[in-house]
């Protein structure tokens, strides 16, 4: 009989900042017969002594059509004029090997909801430029209507064109601050 031993590993201490060139904050939502995707081009993410926090500028949303970007910035969706940022702050980070679970609070359009984010953790490495970096790949699903993003358009069948569940993803390379 074999036993599997799981060990909880610590998240590195210190201050780690997202490298915006090698990181991405994105979303995916079911729309009609497929998926609709977008990213936030301007964001700030930090891991400071075991607390992960970040913001994304709503006006930096990027999708494949400028008209859709304008619609997403409008009061029907993010209402960028009144709510210029999305944010996240962890309340607990648990790590077992490469797997990470992060409990925290997501704030969109001025409303905060609890969220559990799951993903993978890559241990720190030394890069060719004299810095230390670590990797995080994170994903969670939120109900957009809980944040007041209620717009929809019914299909001829009566079904909604846009799903309520939105998958948020973060592909992060964090660099240790000097």
C-alpha positions in Angstrom: 0.0 0.0 0.0 1.4 3.4 -0.9 0.6 6.7 0.6 0.4 10.0 -1.1 2.0 12.8 0.9 0.9 16.3 0.1 2.9 19.2 1.5 1.7 22.8 1.6 4.3 25.1 0.3 4.7 28.8 1.1 4.4 31.5 -1.4 7.6 33.5 -1.6 7.8 36.6 0.5 8.8 40.1 -0.6 7.3 42.2 -3.3 6.7 40.8 -6.8 5.3 43.0 -9.6 3.6 41.8 -12.8 5.7 42.2 -15.9 3.1 43.7 -18.3 4.9 42.5 -21.4 4.8 38.9 -20.4 1.4 38.9 -18.5 -2.2 39.0 -19.5 -5.6 39.7 -17.9 -8.4 38.3 -20.0 -12.1 37.2 -20.0 -14.2 34.8 -22.0 -18.0 34.5 -22.2 -20.3 32.4 -24.2 -22.0 34.5 -26.9 -24.5 33.1 -29.4 -22.9 30.0 -31.0 -19.3 30.5 -29.6 -17.1 32.4 -27.3 -16.4 36.1 -27.0 -12.9 37.1 -25.7 -11.2 40.2 -24.5 -8.3 41.5 -22.6 -7.4 44.4 -20.4 -4.2 46.0 -21.7 -3.4 48.2 -18.6 -3.2 46.5 -15.3 -1.2 46.4 -12.1 -0.7 43.1 -10.2 1.4 42.6 -7.1 2.2 39.7 -4.7 3.4 41.3 -1.5 4.2 38.9 1.4 1.6 36.4 0.5 -1.2 38.8 -0.6 -2.1 39.0 -4.3 -3.8 42.2 -5.4 -4.4 43.8 -8.7 -6.4 46.3 -10.7 -7.3 46.7 -14.4 -8.2 49.9 -16.1 -11.6 49.4 -17.7 -10.8 51.8 -20.5 -8.0 49.6 -21.6 -10.4 46.8 -22.6 -9.5 45.3 -25.9 -11.8 43.3 -28.2 -11.7 42.8 -32.0 -14.2 45.6 -32.7 -14.0 49.2 -31.7 -17.8 49.5 -31.6 -18.0 46.6 -29.2 -15.3 48.2 -27.0 -17.4 51.4 -26.8 -20.5 49.3 -25.9 -18.5 47.5 -23.1 -17.4 50.9 -21.7 -21.0 52.1 -21.6 -23.3 52.0 -18.6 -24.9 48.9 -20.1 -21.7 47.0 -19.2 -18.7 48.4 -17.2 -19.8 52.0 -17.0 -16.1 53.1 -17.3 -16.8 56.7 -16.5 -18.2 56.0 -13.1 -16.2 52.8 -12.4 -12.8 53.1 -14.0 -11.2 50.0 -12.4 -11.8 46.3 -11.7 -9.9 45.0 -8.7 -9.0 41.8 -6.9 -7.5 41.3 -3.4 -6.7 37.9 -1.9 -7.7 36.9 1.6 -5.9 33.5 1.5 -3.5 31.7 -0.7 -3.0 27.9 -0.4 -0.4 26.1 -2.4 0.3 22.4 -2.8 3.1 21.8 -5.2 2.3 23.5 -8.5 -1.4 23.9 -7.6 -2.6 27.1 -6.0 -6.1 28.1 -4.7 -6.7 31.8 -3.9 -9.7 33.1 -2.0 -10.4 36.8 -2.3 -12.7 39.6 -3.4 -13.4 40.7 -6.9 -14.8 44.2 -7.4 -16.5 45.1 -10.7 -18.6 48.2 -11.3 -18.3 49.1 -7.6 -19.7 45.8 -6.4 -17.6 43.2 -4.5 -18.1 39.5 -4.5 -16.1 36.6 -3.0 -14.3 34.4 -5.4 -12.1 31.3 -5.4 -9.4 31.3 -8.0 -7.5 28.2 -9.0 -4.4 27.7 -11.0 -0.8 26.8 -11.2 2.3 28.3 -9.6 5.8 28.2 -11.1 8.6 28.6 -8.5 11.0 31.5 -8.8 13.8 31.3 -11.4 16.6 33.7 -12.2 16.2 35.3 -15.6 19.0 36.3 -17.9 18.7 40.0 -16.8 19.6 39.5 -13.2 16.0 39.4 -11.8 14.0 36.7 -10.1 10.6 35.8 -11.6 7.7 33.5 -10.8 4.7 32.4 -12.8 1.0 32.2 -12.0 -1.7 30.9 -14.3 -5.1 31.7 -12.7 -8.8 31.2 -13.6 -12.2 31.7 -12.0 -15.7 32.1 -13.2 -18.0 34.9 -12.0 -21.7 35.6 -12.7 -21.6 39.0 -14.4 -25.1 39.9 -13.3 -24.0 39.9 -9.7 -21.9 43.0 -10.6 -24.7 44.8 -12.5 -23.6 43.8 -16.0 -27.1 42.8 -17.1 -27.3 43.6 -20.8 -28.5 40.8 -23.0 -30.2 40.4 -26.3 -32.6 37.4 -26.8 -32.1 35.1 -29.8 -35.2 34.3 -31.9 -35.5 31.1 -29.9 -35.9 33.2 -26.7 -32.6 32.1 -25.3 -30.2 34.8 -24.2 -27.4 35.6 -26.6 -24.9 36.3 -23.8 -24.2 33.9 -21.0 -24.1 35.1 -17.4 -21.0 33.2 -16.4 -17.7 34.9 -17.4 -14.3 33.2 -17.1 -11.6 35.5 -15.9 -8.0 34.4 -16.5 -4.6 35.8 -15.5 -1.3 34.7 -17.0 1.3 36.4 -14.8 5.0 36.6 -14.7 5.9 38.4 -11.5 9.3 40.0 -11.0 10.8 40.4 -7.6 11.3 44.0 -6.6 14.9 45.0 -5.8 
